[in-house]
Amino acid sequence: MFTGIIENLGLIEAIEIKGTNATFWVASPLSNELKVDQSLSHNGVCLTVEEVKVGAHRVTAIAETLKKTNLGAWQVGTLINLERCMQLNGRLDGHIVQGHVDATATCIKKVALEGSWEYTFQFQEQFTSLVIEKGSISVNGISLTCFNVTANSFTVAIIPYTFEHTNMKQFEEGDLINIEFDIIGKYVQRMTQLNS
């Protein structure tokens, strides 16, 4: 379980493909604080730490993860967002993020305002009911608030701190990002479907 508050950035330093799996070595200052078997959010995807060396850690994504996320597009040199799992004795600064990416979305617009940025993302219409005005959403693991919501798009506003401390600064039009919808909305949708 995560909060969507990014702790650090990681750099993909090596990729190995084995069958349908992809194994990544991620270099980060956070790596030295990790241990094997720990859950860690990588661009919003919960992956298990398999090995730790000085300044880097290794994780593996299986076929299902690669199919539903943007991990398959990672290359050596890709910058990713990292967050360790939340502690129950801490504050929930963002929102409840499971690290279970629901889909990908495409950046269709980036606007630089004087001191902030707005990004608009397009997603599959099958998820329309899960995106609401002023609702929470996880974008590459970052807890953000939606506005200007349509049937298949939403916009988020980025403050300078988030822009500098996450990989948002690298997003351009056409880029594919991971999205996870709010867990409360998913449960409400499921209950509604079962009761109709």
C-alpha positions in Angstrom: 0.0 0.0 0.0 1.3 3.4 -1.0 0.3 7.1 -0.7 1.3 8.5 -4.1 3.9 10.8 -2.5 7.1 10.1 -4.5 10.3 9.7 -2.3 13.0 9.5 -4.9 13.8 9.1 -8.6 15.4 5.9 -10.0 17.4 5.4 -13.2 17.1 2.2 -15.2 20.7 1.1 -15.6 20.2 -2.4 -17.0 17.4 -4.5 -18.5 17.4 -8.3 -19.1 14.6 -10.1 -20.9 14.0 -13.8 -19.9 11.1 -15.4 -21.6 8.1 -13.2 -21.1 9.6 -11.4 -18.1 11.7 -8.2 -17.9 14.2 -7.7 -15.1 15.4 -4.2 -14.3 18.3 -2.9 -12.3 17.3 0.5 -10.9 19.9 2.9 -9.6 18.7 5.2 -6.8 19.8 6.7 -3.5 16.8 4.9 -2.0 18.2 1.5 -3.1 20.7 1.4 -0.1 17.8 1.5 2.3 15.9 -1.4 0.7 15.9 -5.1 1.6 15.1 -8.2 -0.4 11.3 -9.1 -0.5 10.3 -5.4 0.1 7.5 -3.9 -2.0 8.4 -0.8 -3.8 6.4 1.4 -6.2 8.1 1.9 -9.6 6.1 4.5 -11.6 3.1 3.4 -9.6 3.7 -0.4 -10.1 4.2 -2.4 -7.0 7.3 -4.7 -7.6 9.2 -6.9 -5.2 12.9 -6.1 -4.5 14.8 -9.3 -5.5 18.4 -8.1 -5.0 20.2 -5.1 -3.6 23.7 -3.9 -4.3 25.4 -0.6 -3.6 23.2 2.2 -5.0 20.9 -0.1 -7.0 18.3 -2.8 -6.7 16.8 -5.5 -9.0 13.1 -6.1 -9.8 11.2 -8.3 -12.3 8.0 -7.6 -14.2 6.0 -10.5 -15.6 4.0 -10.5 -18.8 0.7 -9.3 -17.2 2.5 -6.3 -15.7 4.3 -5.5 -18.9 1.0 -5.7 -20.8 -1.0 -3.3 -18.6 1.7 -0.7 -17.8 4.4 1.4 -19.5 7.2 -0.8 -18.1 7.7 -2.5 -21.4 8.7 0.9 -22.9 11.4 1.4 -20.3 15.0 1.7 -21.7 18.4 2.1 -20.1 18.4 5.7 -18.9 14.6 6.0 -18.2 13.9 8.0 -15.1 11.2 6.5 -12.9 9.3 7.5 -9.7 9.9 5.5 -6.5 8.0 5.2 -3.3 8.4 2.7 -0.4 5.2 1.2 1.1 3.4 3.3 3.6 3.8 2.8 7.4 0.6 2.6 9.5 2.0 5.0 12.0 2.5 7.8 9.5 0.3 10.4 7.8 -1.5 9.6 4.6 -0.4 12.7 2.7 -1.7 11.6 -0.7 -4.4 9.0 -1.1 -4.6 5.2 -0.9 -2.6 3.8 -3.8 -2.3 0.0 -4.1 0.5 -0.1 -6.8 -1.9 -2.1 -9.0 -2.0 -0.1 -12.2 -5.3 -0.3 -14.0 -4.3 1.0 -17.4 -2.1 3.4 -19.3 -3.0 6.8 -20.6 -1.5 9.1 -23.2 -0.3 12.7 -22.6 -2.3 14.7 -25.2 -1.5 18.2 -23.9 1.2 19.9 -21.8 0.9 23.6 -20.9 3.6 25.5 -19.1 2.1 28.2 -17.0 4.2 30.8 -15.2 5.2 28.7 -12.2 3.1 25.5 -12.7 2.2 23.0 -15.4 -1.0 21.4 -16.7 -1.1 18.0 -18.3 -4.0 16.4 -20.0 -4.2 12.6 -20.4 -6.5 10.5 -22.6 -7.6 7.1 -21.3 -9.9 4.3 -22.5 -13.6 5.1 -22.2 -14.4 1.9 -20.4 -13.0 3.6 -17.3 -15.1 6.8 -17.6 -17.0 6.2 -14.3 -13.8 5.9 -12.3 -12.6 9.4 -13.1 -14.4 12.3 -11.4 -14.0 16.0 -11.1 -11.7 16.8 -8.2 -11.1 13.1 -7.6 -7.8 11.4 -6.8 -5.8 9.5 -9.4 -2.3 8.0 -9.5 -0.2 9.0 -12.5 3.1 7.1 -12.6 2.6 6.6 -8.9 2.0 10.3 -8.1 -1.1 11.2 -6.2 -2.9 13.9 -8.2 -6.3 15.6 -8.4 -8.3 15.5 -11.7 -10.1 18.4 -13.2 -11.6 19.2 -16.6 -12.8 15.6 -16.7 -14.4 14.3 -19.9 -15.5 10.8 -21.0 -12.0 9.9 -21.9 -9.6 12.5 -20.5 -8.6 14.5 -17.5 -6.2 17.3 -16.6 -3.9 17.6 -13.6 -2.0 20.6 -12.3 1.6 20.3 -11.2 3.3 22.5 -8.6 7.1 23.3 -9.0 8.1 20.8 -6.2 6.3 17.9 -7.9 7.7 18.9 -11.3 11.3 18.9 -10.0 11.1 15.8 -7.8 9.3 13.4 -10.1 9.6 12.3 -13.7 6.7 14.7 -14.6 9.4 17.1 -16.0 10.1 14.6 -18.7 6.5 14.1 -19.9 5.7 15.3 -23.4 2.7 14.9 -25.6 2.5 11.4 -26.9 4.1 9.8 -23.8 2.4 6.8 -22.2 1.9 6.9 -18.4 0.5 4.4 -15.8 -2.8 5.2 -14.1 -4.4 3.7 -11.1 -7.9 4.8 -10.2 -9.1 5.5 -6.7 -9.8 2.2 -4.9 -13.0 3.6 -3.3 -14.4 4.4 -6.7 -13.6 0.9 -7.9 -15.5 -0.7 -5.0 -18.5 1.6 -5.5 -18.5 0.7 -9.2 -18.4 -3.0 -8.4 -21.2 -2.8 -5.9 -23.3 -0.8 -8.3 -22.7 -3.4 -11.0 -23.6 -6.3 -8.7 -26.8 -4.6 -7.5 -28.2 -3.6 -10.9 
